[in-house]
Amino acid sequence: MIAVQGFGLKNEFENDLTGAIRKLHEIGFGGIEPLLLFQDKQGKMTKNVWARDTQRIAISTIKELGMSVPSAHIGVGFGPFTMPAGMIIQGILQSHETYGIDTFVMTAPFGSAMVAGHWARLAKTVSDAVKPQNCRILYHNHDDEFHKVGGVTALDHFLKKTSPDIMLQIDI
């Protein structure tokens, strides 16, 4: 199966969410990896990120077409600013229970050892909490994580300080 990460489909999803999903199915995609927000209403947020009301519509269409949601990016913060771990864990478990998603991708560009350590601890805390429900956490990098800090990259700092259960989704 080939899946598409939906973040880059901002205009297509904004113009016709279910139509765009149907078109992806028509051209051969078997799944979509959305960016989920752990908030109830879409509000003014563009539809390349899905709040719970948009998730219901989009994931219903995906499943109706026989497609899957093999994983989901989760919007939980940026740099040193993150949602509290408990809110992230609750959102993951709710998405897992509601839609059967078991792989969640955290992402937040960081270019320093300090911020890498923050994300490493957060990822480990979240991973440890959702692992008993057979959920796993991946980290999706950006170019910031490859900046050298004290002779090693910020991503090296992250990997050294987080759980070995955290897998990488390498953005190349």
C-alpha positions in Angstrom: 0.0 0.0 0.0 1.1 3.5 -0.7 -0.1 6.3 1.6 0.1 10.0 1.3 0.9 12.5 4.1 -2.0 14.9 3.9 -0.3 18.1 5.3 0.7 19.2 1.8 -2.9 18.9 0.5 -4.0 22.1 2.1 -5.8 23.6 -0.9 -7.3 20.3 -2.0 -8.7 19.4 1.4 -9.9 23.0 2.0 -11.8 23.1 -1.3 -13.4 19.7 -1.1 -12.3 17.4 1.7 -14.2 14.3 0.8 -13.8 14.9 -2.9 -10.0 15.1 -2.5 -10.0 11.9 -0.5 -12.0 10.2 -3.2 -9.6 11.5 -5.9 -6.6 10.1 -3.9 -8.3 6.7 -3.8 -9.1 7.0 -7.5 -5.4 7.6 -8.5 -4.3 4.6 -6.4 -3.4 5.7 -2.9 -4.4 3.1 -0.2 -4.1 5.3 2.8 -3.7 8.8 4.2 -1.5 9.9 7.1 -3.3 13.0 8.4 -2.1 15.6 10.9 -4.5 15.4 13.8 -5.3 18.1 16.3 -6.7 17.2 19.7 -9.4 19.8 19.7 -13.1 19.3 19.0 -13.8 22.0 16.3 -12.0 22.8 13.1 -12.7 26.5 13.5 -10.6 28.6 11.1 -7.8 26.1 11.0 -7.1 24.9 7.4 -8.3 21.4 6.6 -4.8 20.0 6.1 -4.9 19.6 9.8 -7.9 17.8 11.2 -9.7 18.6 14.4 -12.1 16.0 15.7 -15.2 17.2 13.7 -13.2 17.0 10.5 -11.6 13.7 11.5 -15.1 12.1 11.7 -15.9 13.2 8.2 -12.5 12.4 6.6 -11.8 9.1 8.3 -15.4 7.9 7.6 -14.8 8.7 3.9 -11.4 7.0 4.0 -12.8 3.8 5.5 -15.9 3.8 3.2 -13.5 3.7 0.3 -11.5 0.8 1.8 -8.5 3.0 2.5 -6.6 3.1 5.8 -5.0 5.6 8.2 -1.7 3.7 8.8 -0.4 6.5 11.0 -1.1 10.0 12.0 1.0 13.1 12.6 -0.1 14.8 15.8 0.0 18.5 16.4 1.4 18.8 19.9 3.7 21.8 19.9 6.6 23.6 18.3 10.2 24.0 19.5 10.1 24.2 23.3 6.4 24.8 23.4 4.2 21.7 23.8 0.9 20.6 25.0 1.0 18.9 28.4 1.9 15.2 28.2 -1.5 14.1 29.7 -3.4 15.9 27.0 -1.3 14.3 24.3 -1.7 10.8 25.8 -5.5 11.3 26.1 -5.7 12.5 22.5 -3.7 9.5 21.2 -5.8 7.0 23.2 -9.0 8.6 22.0 -7.9 8.5 18.4 -6.7 4.9 18.8 -10.0 3.8 20.4 -12.2 5.7 17.9 -10.3 5.0 14.6 -7.9 2.2 15.4 -4.8 4.3 14.7 -1.8 2.8 16.4 1.1 4.7 15.1 1.5 8.4 15.9 4.1 10.8 14.6 5.3 13.6 16.8 7.2 16.5 15.1 8.7 19.8 16.3 11.8 21.2 14.7 14.5 21.7 17.2 18.1 22.9 16.8 19.5 22.8 20.3 20.5 20.2 22.8 18.2 21.7 25.4 15.1 21.6 23.2 16.1 18.1 21.9 16.2 16.9 25.5 12.7 18.4 26.2 11.3 16.6 23.2 13.1 13.4 24.1 11.6 13.3 27.5 8.1 14.2 26.2 8.3 11.5 23.5 9.5 8.9 26.1 6.7 9.9 28.5 4.1 9.6 25.8 5.5 6.4 24.4 5.6 4.7 27.8 2.0 5.7 28.5 0.5 4.5 25.2 2.7 1.4 24.7 0.4 -0.9 26.8 -2.4 -0.1 24.3 -0.1 -1.3 21.5 0.4 2.3 20.2 3.8 3.5 19.1 5.4 6.9 18.7 7.6 8.0 15.8 9.5 11.2 15.5 9.5 13.1 12.2 12.5 15.2 11.7 13.2 18.5 9.9 16.5 20.1 8.8 16.8 21.9 12.2 17.6 18.6 13.9 20.7 18.1 11.8 22.5 21.3 13.1 25.6 20.4 15.0 25.6 21.2 18.7 28.9 20.4 20.5 30.1 18.2 17.6 26.9 16.2 17.3 23.5 16.9 15.8 20.4 17.9 17.8 18.8 14.7 16.5 21.7 12.7 18.1 20.9 14.4 21.4 17.3 13.5 21.0 18.0 9.8 20.3 20.5 9.6 23.2 17.9 10.8 25.7 14.7 9.2 24.5 13.4 5.7 24.7 14.6 3.1 22.3 10.9 2.5 21.6 10.8 5.8 19.7 11.1 5.1 16.0 12.1 7.7 13.3 10.1 8.8 10.3 13.0 10.4 8.4 12.2 13.4 6.3 14.7 13.4 3.5 
